[in-house]
Amino acid sequence: MYKYHCLNPISAVGLDQLDENYVNVETAKGADAILVRSAKMHEMEFDKNLKVIARAGAGVNNIPLERCAEEGVVVFNTPGANANGVKELVIAGMLLAARDIIGGINWVQDIAKITEKKKKVFAGTELEGKKLGVIGLGAIGVLVANAAVHLGMEVYGYDPYVSVDSAWRLSRNIHHAKTADEIYK
């Protein structure tokens, strides 16, 4: 029986993969494993039973890697697991930047006090036909690039280290830049 402790809320989608050999405990004391998202662990004391720290997400900057290595604690993360969610946030950011959505929401809340002609203030611009440069075509970049193509954007992608895995996921409609300077042009 292995004991694990979650420092942050971890999705049931992941936790449901654990069988009856794993039990969630209330504190890190005595736990064999710690599951973490964003909690900062640099000042945390580790129990002598701790064997592994699993980071739900891409980075490990919130985990004291050197100390873990010294204490024999294995650290790993799950890059790409949240790629679709991050892609959606990037697209939402693009839409928020292209259209004054927040201003529009605030305006609608006060619509009884202002006139119809005021709405032109929130016109913004359409993404269709615009150019987008994506630097880095890994798990997230390739999803953003392909989504932008589907929005009717002209997409230029640059990644000197693009993997074969990512390359086959790239739309043929993405212009492949040879250098970052091509993106900036």
C-alpha angles and dihedrals in degrees: 000000000000123000121214132183126203114217090188132024106282121200116260087227088072099034091052088066090069115092131212090287089075126068128185113231128199097235137030090241107111094002120141092204139026122207114202141172112177106340111127110240102178094102095036120113115227124225115237089242094059110119105162144019117201118196114208098217140025111295134058098198091118092058124079096235098180093052091046090053091049092050094044095246112150114224126197138161138202107241113189094019090107096033095113092049091049090047089055091051091050091051090047089051090050091051092046089051094046096047128034091236096156091049088049092052091050090048094051090053088061098035095124089065100049136055134253093250091066093074093079087074088073098048097116119166138287122250092216110103094015122122122243127190116204117195110196119030099202125124094308101032094054091051092049092046093050093045090051090052088053089052088058097256125144102241129201118189131195128183122145090196101044109157124227086243092058094039094062089050092056117105116241085232092070115098107227111222117207094208138021088244088067089058092050091053 
